[in-house]
Amino acid sequence: MERNAHPGLGYWLLHLFVGREESRDDAVFPAIRTRYFRERGERVMETVETVIRADFPSLRLEHVDVGRGEMVAVRRTLLATYDVMITVYRLSPTASAVDIVSTRRGMFGDLGAGYRLIRALYEKLDGRLKPMVGRDVGRRG
């Protein structure tokens, strides 16, 4: 298993105060690294929208811009409101990448809710889209 594969105590203590989590190529935790798919950008956008509507009833899509490859969803709970920005990058006609940013509104942290949401979204997408493997993974445009 990869070192730092899962957040430890320090991460959770930090997220008492930090209310933002994002995926990226060099994320410390593999579960929230940028995902690359061997799919057209439009298909990835459709799949992300379907996954959110079907599997994440607490998320409400506020805005979808297919041309820019962006989606904004909001999750409201009794104690907080979370904004989730999903970006689909079209790398080529047959390849796309997905990045996700989760931000909690307010003065306290998210207690790892952003990490858990990003991980869960990626798990659903990994099961529905073809992953891109090989030397081109991680290269954008």
N, C-alpha and C positions, 0 to 999 in steps of 0.2 A: 504494500500500500504506500502511496506517495506521502511524503512528509507534509504535515499541515493539511491533511486531507479533509479534516473537519475542524470547525472553530472550537477553540478551547475557552477556558475561563476568562482569559484576558480579553478575548473578542466580546464576550457577553457583557463584561463589566464596561468596556468602552461604549457599547451600544446602549448603556443607560443614558448616555448623553448624545450620541451620534444617531441621527435619524435618517441616514442615507446609505444606500447600498447600490452598487452597480456591477454589472458584468463587464469584463474586458478580457483581452487576450492574455494579459499577465496577472490575472487575479490569483491571489494566494491560494484560494480554495478551488480545486478542479470543478466542483459542482456548479460554480457560477462563472466559469470561463465562457467567453464568446462561443456560440455554436455556429458551425458552418454546415450548410446543407447542399446537396447536389439536386437542387430544385430551382425552378423559376421563381423570381421575386413575388410575382402575383400569387402563385400557389402557396408560398410561405405566408404571405399576408392573409390569404383566405383561411389557412390552417390555424394561424394564431388567433384570428377572430373567432373561428369555430370553437377552439379550445377554451377561450375566455368565456364565451357564452354558455358552453355546455358544462365545463368542469370547474369554473370559478364563479359561482352565482353571486358571491360578495363583491366581485369587480363589475363596475358599470362602465362600458365604453363611452367616453365623452366625445372623442374625436378620432376619425380615421382619415388619413390622407394617403391614398394609394400611390399617388404620384411621387411623394417624398418618402414613402415607406415608413410612415410614422403612425403610431396609435397612442392615445392617451386614455388611461382607465383610472377610475377613482374607486377607492374602497373606504366606506365610512363605517366606523364602529362606535360604540358608546364613548370610548375614550380618545379616539384619534381619527384622523383622515389621512389616507395614504394616496399619493399620486404615483402612478406607474406609467413610465414612458417606454414603449417598445419600438425599436428601430430595426427595420429590415434593410440591409445593404445589398444591392444587386451587384455582385462581383463580376458576373458574366451572364450571358443569356441562360445558362443552366446552373448557376451557382449563386448562393445567397448566404448572408451571415445575419445573425440576430443578436442584438444587445438589448439589455433591459436595465432601467434605472428605477429604483423604488425610493420615494422620499416621504417621510412622515412630517406632516405639518405640526407645528407646535414647538415648545421649548425643551421637551424631553426626547430621549432616544426611542428607537423602535424595538429595543430588546431582541434584535435579530429577526424581526418579522420580515424585513426586506430580503434577507438572505433566504429565509424559508420560502417566501413567495417566488423568488427568482429560481431557486432550485426546483420547486414544484412545477413551474411553467416549463422549464427546460426538460424535465422528466417527461411531461406530456408531449412536448414537441419531438423529443428524441424517439418516441414510440410511433409517431405519425409521419415523419419525414426521413428521407434518405440522408444519412450523414456523409459529409465530404471527408475523405481520407487521402493521405498522401502528402507530397511536398508542398502543395499549394495552400494547405490549411494555414490560416493566419496571415495571408497576404491579401491586402485590400487594394483594389484598383491600381 
